[in-house]
């Protein structure tokens, strides 16, 4: 493997090119997600709420419950419930 100053040049190039391809894939996926949100908004869905639902779905059930209990506690303490 060719080396330049102690660096395996081919291996370094391989890592960089893989990362670049993945960054391109990520940009394409981000654009696709943006399009889906725009489509949902066009059909009358609230994008802010969709994002919140997605966030909650990624959470474990116990974490979701704990978070809701804390929100309820804080709202109650403020007299807004």
Buried (B, 14 or more C-beta within 10 A) or exposed (E): EEEEEEEEEEEEEEEEEEEEEEEEEEEEEEEEEEEEBEEEEEEEEEEEEBEEEEEEEEEEEEEBEEEEEEEEEEEEEEEEE
